[in-house]
Amino acid sequence: EYLKGPMYWHEDKLQGILPQYPGEPIYMDNKLTSNVVGNLKTFSSNELAFLSFLFFGIGLYGNLMFNVYDPQWISVATGNDFNV
């Protein structure tokens, strides 16, 4: 049965007073545990800062390309389609 993975649910596998169901957040003492954040708990603050700057740069590049360097709204205002 262990080959079926942790999402395999069967009533015979439940143990204890309040069993934990697969795919649901885990509560202990009526508080969410750190397992809720999933893979983000293994990221360091430097990695999160790098990803923040990376996605900010990608968004800024897209915004500047759309509005400044290759303006799209001018062609739409004149009745044409977007510059695709």
N, C-alpha and C positions, 0 to 999 in steps of 0.2 A: 504493500500500500504506500510505502514512502516514496515510490517512484512517481506517484500521481501528483506530488507537489503539495505545498502547504494550503492551497485553495480547495483541496479535496475535503469535503465536509461529510461527516457521518456521525450519527448520534452516539455511536459507541465510543467515539474518540473524545467526547466531552468529559472533563474532569473538574472536580472542585465545586464550590458553591456557585460562583459566577463564572462560567466558562467564557473564553474569548472566542468569538466567531471570526472566521477568516474574512479579511477585507474591511473589517470595521475598526475604528480607532480604539485603542486600548486605554481604559480608564483604571486608575489606581487611586484610592481615596477620593473619588469623585473629581479627579484632575486628569487631564490628558497627559499621557506619557510622551517622551521625546520620540517615540516610534512614529508619531503622526507626521513629522516633518520628512520622513523617508530618507531619500538619498542626500538631501541638503544638509543633514547633520555631519556628513563626512567632508564637506567643503570648508576650507579655511577662509578667514576673512580676506586674505590676499587674493584668493581665487575668485571670491564673490566680487571684490572690487575690480578685478580684471574683467570679469564678465560684464559688470555694470558699465565700465568705460567702453568695452567693445560694442555692446548693443547701443549705447548712446551714440557712439561714432557712426555706426551703421544707420541709425535713425536720422542723425543730423545730415549725413551724406545724402540720404534719400530725400529729405525735406529740401535741402539746398538745390539738388538736381531738379526737383519738381517745380520749385518756385523761383529760383534765381538763375541758374546756369542754362537750363532748358525750360523756360517758362511754358507751362501747359495751359494756364487760364487765358492767355492772350488768344490762342487759337480757338479756344472754346467760345470766348466772348465774340469773336468775329464770325461764328456760326460753323466752324469746322470741328472735326473730331479731335480727340487727344492725339498728341504726337507719340504714337506707339511704335 
